[in-house]
Amino acid sequence: MSLDRLIKNCINKDAEAQSQLYKQYASKLFSLCLKYSKNYAEAEDNLHDAFITVFSKIDQYNNKGSFEGWLKRIAINTSLQRYRDNVGVYDIVNEGNIEDVSVDINDEDLSIDFLLKIIQELPDRYRLVFNLYVLDGYSHVEISELINISTGTSKSNLARARLILKEKIEDYKANLNSQSL
């Protein structure tokens, strides 16, 4: 079934079309939700909530831009809404400006699994800003609007995330070197 037909059938509340749409996009959207969630269970909840939004608002998709992009935006916004709703739980603070740090991830010793693991281990506020800025290309102004922080705090959180990642990568490399001796 073509994407246009699938969308039209979903607009008409066709359960089979909704199931097909879910199967087609769930894994991509889940990995996106996982980037912006504290853990696997929260990512599953965010994915579920995102699809509820998709099916309730699919008639608002107007064929401007890619459909997958529209779905991704809903998944990110759903995950960020949970974050904003729990901002006290996540403990966002304005940390002032710190010097930006670069992280070298172009190293054959660093597996993608290791990189994803250390990114997921970042404190929530740092992980969200890092993912939005580095992985999804949002500006600090956009991030500040999405998660209700100042642009300075966004920049500071990114710098702290990079610092933590740099330290973890250096520790990992030091352990590799000591094992090879």
RAVEN-V82990 format. One record per backbone hydrogen bond with DSSP energy under -1.0 kcal/mol. CO is the residue of the C=O (numbers start at 0). NH is the residue of the N-H. E is the energy in kcal/mol with one decimal. If there is no record, write none. Layout:
<<CO	NH	E> <CO	NH	E>>
This chain:
<<1	5	-2.5> <2	6	-2.7> <3	7	-2.4> <4	8	-2.7> <5	9	-2.1> <6	10	-2.4> <7	11	-1.5> <8	13	-2.5> <9	12	-1.9> <13	17	-2.3> <14	18	-2.4> <15	19	-2.2> <16	20	-2.7> <17	21	-2.5> <18	22	-2.6> <19	23	-2.1> <20	24	-1.8> <21	25	-2.7> <24	28	-2.4> <25	29	-2.7> <26	30	-2.0> <27	31	-1.4> <28	32	-2.8> <29	33	-2.7> <30	34	-1.3> <33	36	-1.1> <38	42	-2.0> <39	43	-2.3> <40	44	-2.1> <41	45	-2.6> <42	46	-2.5> <43	47	-2.4> <44	48	-2.7> <45	49	-2.5> <46	50	-2.4> <47	51	-1.9> <48	52	-2.1> <49	53	-2.8> <50	54	-2.8> <51	55	-1.8> <52	56	-1.9> <56	59	-2.5> <57	60	-1.2> <65	69	-1.7> <66	70	-2.4> <67	71	-2.6> <68	72	-2.2> <69	73	-1.8> <70	74	-2.4> <71	75	-2.8> <72	76	-2.7> <73	77	-2.6> <74	78	-2.2> <75	79	-2.8> <76	80	-2.2> <77	81	-1.7> <78	82	-1.8> <79	83	-2.9> <80	84	-2.6> <81	85	-1.3> <83	86	-1.3> <85	89	-2.2> <86	90	-1.3> <104	106	-1.5> <106	109	-1.8> <110	114	-2.3> <111	115	-2.8> <112	116	-2.2> <113	117	-2.6> <114	118	-2.1> <115	119	-2.4> <116	120	-1.4> <118	121	-1.2> <122	126	-2.8> <123	127	-2.6> <124	128	-1.6> <125	129	-2.9> <126	130	-2.9> <127	131	-2.6> <128	132	-2.8> <129	133	-2.9> <130	135	-1.8> <131	137	-3.0> <138	142	-2.6> <139	143	-2.5> <140	144	-1.7> <141	145	-2.4> <142	146	-2.5> <143	148	-1.5> <149	153	-2.1> <150	154	-2.5> <151	155	-2.5> <152	156	-3.0> <153	157	-2.2> <154	158	-2.4> <155	159	-2.5> <156	160	-2.3> <157	161	-2.6> <158	162	-2.2> <159	163	-2.5> <160	164	-2.6> <161	165	-2.8> <162	166	-2.3> <163	167	-2.3> <164	168	-2.6> <165	169	-2.6> <166	170	-2.5> <167	171	-2.3> <168	172	-2.6> <169	173	-2.4> <170	174	-2.4> <171	175	-2.1> <172	176	-2.6> <173	177	-2.4> <174	178	-1.7> <175	179	-1.4>>
